[in-house]
């Protein structure tokens, strides 16, 4: 046994590691079906919603500000999360033990990169909001160059986090350190990943609480000098609602999974973490479903832009049908269709609320 643990097993398939960890690679059929159905619904929404967010930021010049560039980057990371989960669903269950070590690293790395990028983007957006509010402005003074560097930094860190296990932080040469949830991942890596994400969560809480305290104090001062700023009086209430939704979604979606990973990392003997793995991952991916709703659709102008984009897509489809109909012989009984009405002009106020 000691010789087995000290040797490396790069030529083994995942069946070897699943058998050694005692993990059932074949999930309960009903549970697997439930995860796949719900996961498919999540993925469709994630892909479509985040595509619309990115398109809205590109097409609407009013969104060409640091906050919306970071928002589009968040949508891109959530879009990748949807792709990663689709790939996972086609390579799980009975397929898992047939994977090679490289294929397993790719499957898990894709998920780790996308979810790490989503978390890092949430933190960067919180920092951007902090800079804006501290200067009492709707948008921060970050230049496009700095925003680009932030985006590059987010993806560099995320790729590093996803690639670390395949770069050597694994248990292929030390089977005693293997985790239960990810049979070739070292338990120390799971501890590192879960703790680092918890630190991000604590940082987000601190940032948003600091923002709320500042806005409340600033608004109180303004109210003592003027009675006409009704919107400013409502700003703290609107801000704390947004903060509660953001932090609540993160807490609900991520805390259970991070705690399960931490328990696996510390080698909890009495914890059956393997049964919870699929559900915890599904819950974490649900955060990518909530992000476009929280950060985008609560913004009135963003929602208007997205609706106009959907109208344009619908109108374009009708134009294509009309063109095909007009190309038919003249003996067709169909009347030529009228051109669709133009999309309504977006209505927006330049003075957006601080919690856009």
BELUR-V497552 format. One record per pair of residues at least 6 apart in sequence whose ideal C-beta (glycine too) atoms are under 6 Angstrom apart, sorted by the first residue. I is the first residue (numbers start at 1). GAP is how many residues later the second one is. D is the distance in Angstrom with one decimal. If there is no record, write none. Layout:
BEGIN
i=I gap=GAP d=D
i=I gap=GAP d=D
END
This chain:
BEGIN
i=5 gap=170 d=4.8
i=5 gap=171 d=5.2
i=8 gap=164 d=5.6
i=8 gap=165 d=4.1
i=9 gap=163 d=5.5
i=14 gap=83 d=5.1
i=14 gap=85 d=4.7
i=14 gap=90 d=5.4
i=15 gap=82 d=3.9
i=17 gap=166 d=3.7
i=17 gap=167 d=5.3
i=18 gap=7 d=4.7
i=18 gap=79 d=5.2
i=18 gap=165 d=5.6
i=21 gap=157 d=6.0
i=21 gap=159 d=5.6
i=21 gap=162 d=4.4
i=23 gap=251 d=5.2
i=25 gap=71 d=4.8
i=25 gap=72 d=4.6
i=26 gap=68 d=5.7
i=27 gap=66 d=5.7
i=32 gap=61 d=5.4
i=35 gap=243 d=5.0
i=35 gap=247 d=5.8
i=36 gap=53 d=5.4
i=39 gap=46 d=5.8
i=39 gap=50 d=5.6
i=39 gap=243 d=6.0
i=42 gap=243 d=5.7
i=42 gap=247 d=5.3
i=43 gap=39 d=4.5
i=43 gap=42 d=5.5
i=43 gap=43 d=5.2
i=45 gap=244 d=5.6
i=46 gap=32 d=5.7
i=46 gap=36 d=3.5
i=46 gap=242 d=5.2
i=46 gap=243 d=5.8
i=47 gap=35 d=4.6
i=49 gap=243 d=4.3
i=50 gap=25 d=3.9
i=50 gap=28 d=4.9
i=50 gap=29 d=4.3
i=50 gap=242 d=5.6
i=52 gap=254 d=4.9
i=53 gap=22 d=4.1
i=53 gap=239 d=5.3
i=53 gap=243 d=4.9
i=54 gap=18 d=5.0
i=54 gap=21 d=5.1
i=55 gap=254 d=5.7
i=56 gap=246 d=5.8
i=56 gap=249 d=4.2
i=56 gap=250 d=5.3
i=57 gap=6 d=4.6
i=57 gap=11 d=5.0
i=57 gap=15 d=4.2
i=60 gap=245 d=4.8
i=65 gap=74 d=4.4
i=66 gap=62 d=5.7
i=66 gap=74 d=5.3
i=66 gap=76 d=4.1
i=66 gap=81 d=4.9
i=67 gap=61 d=5.6
i=69 gap=78 d=5.0
i=70 gap=54 d=5.7
i=70 gap=55 d=5.1
i=70 gap=58 d=5.8
i=71 gap=224 d=5.7
i=73 gap=48 d=5.6
i=73 gap=78 d=5.0
i=74 gap=47 d=4.0
i=77 gap=37 d=5.9
i=77 gap=40 d=3.6
i=77 gap=41 d=4.5
i=77 gap=44 d=5.5
i=78 gap=40 d=5.6
i=78 gap=210 d=3.9
i=78 gap=213 d=5.4
i=80 gap=34 d=4.0
i=81 gap=33 d=3.9
i=81 gap=207 d=4.4
i=84 gap=26 d=4.2
i=84 gap=27 d=4.7
i=84 gap=30 d=4.7
i=85 gap=200 d=5.2
i=91 gap=16 d=5.5
i=105 gap=61 d=4.0
i=109 gap=53 d=4.1
i=112 gap=49 d=5.8
i=112 gap=50 d=3.8
i=113 gap=45 d=4.9
i=113 gap=46 d=5.7
i=113 gap=49 d=3.5
i=116 gap=42 d=4.1
i=116 gap=45 d=4.4
i=117 gap=37 d=5.9
i=117 gap=41 d=3.9
i=118 gap=170 d=6.0
i=119 gap=78 d=5.9
i=119 gap=81 d=5.4
i=120 gap=34 d=4.5
i=120 gap=37 d=5.9
i=120 gap=38 d=6.0
i=121 gap=33 d=5.8
i=123 gap=77 d=5.3
i=123 gap=81 d=6.0
i=124 gap=26 d=5.6
i=126 gap=78 d=5.1
i=126 gap=81 d=4.5
i=128 gap=12 d=5.4
i=130 gap=77 d=5.2
i=130 gap=81 d=5.8
i=131 gap=9 d=4.3
i=132 gap=7 d=6.0
i=132 gap=8 d=4.4
i=133 gap=78 d=5.0
i=133 gap=221 d=5.7
i=138 gap=214 d=5.1
i=165 gap=20 d=5.5
i=165 gap=24 d=5.9
i=169 gap=17 d=5.7
i=169 gap=20 d=4.8
i=170 gap=14 d=5.3
i=170 gap=16 d=5.6
i=171 gap=6 d=4.5
i=171 gap=7 d=3.9
i=171 gap=15 d=4.7
i=172 gap=12 d=5.8
i=177 gap=9 d=5.0
i=177 gap=10 d=5.7
i=179 gap=6 d=5.1
i=179 gap=8 d=4.8
i=179 gap=11 d=5.4
i=179 gap=85 d=5.0
i=180 gap=84 d=5.4
i=180 gap=93 d=5.6
i=180 gap=94 d=5.4
i=181 gap=83 d=5.0
i=181 gap=92 d=5.7
i=181 gap=96 d=4.9
i=187 gap=78 d=4.6
i=187 gap=80 d=5.9
i=190 gap=71 d=4.8
i=190 gap=74 d=5.7
i=190 gap=75 d=3.8
i=191 gap=74 d=3.6
i=194 gap=64 d=4.5
i=194 gap=67 d=4.3
i=194 gap=68 d=4.5
i=197 gap=61 d=5.7
i=198 gap=60 d=5.9
i=208 gap=35 d=4.5
i=212 gap=27 d=5.8
i=212 gap=28 d=5.6
i=215 gap=20 d=5.8
i=215 gap=21 d=5.4
i=215 gap=24 d=5.7
i=216 gap=20 d=4.6
i=219 gap=13 d=5.3
i=219 gap=16 d=5.8
i=219 gap=17 d=5.6
i=222 gap=7 d=5.8
i=222 gap=10 d=5.6
i=223 gap=10 d=6.0
i=235 gap=119 d=5.8
i=238 gap=117 d=5.6
i=239 gap=116 d=4.6
i=242 gap=113 d=4.5
i=245 gap=49 d=5.5
i=246 gap=48 d=5.8
i=249 gap=41 d=4.6
i=253 gap=30 d=5.4
i=253 gap=31 d=5.7
i=253 gap=33 d=5.3
i=253 gap=34 d=3.7
i=254 gap=30 d=5.9
i=256 gap=24 d=5.7
i=257 gap=23 d=3.8
i=257 gap=27 d=4.9
i=260 gap=13 d=5.1
i=260 gap=16 d=5.3
i=260 gap=20 d=5.3
i=263 gap=8 d=4.7
i=263 gap=10 d=5.8
i=264 gap=9 d=4.7
i=296 gap=6 d=4.8
i=297 gap=6 d=5.1
i=299 gap=57 d=5.4
i=301 gap=47 d=4.3
i=304 gap=42 d=5.0
i=308 gap=35 d=4.7
i=311 gap=32 d=4.8
i=315 gap=25 d=4.3
i=318 gap=22 d=5.6
i=322 gap=15 d=4.5
i=325 gap=9 d=5.7
END
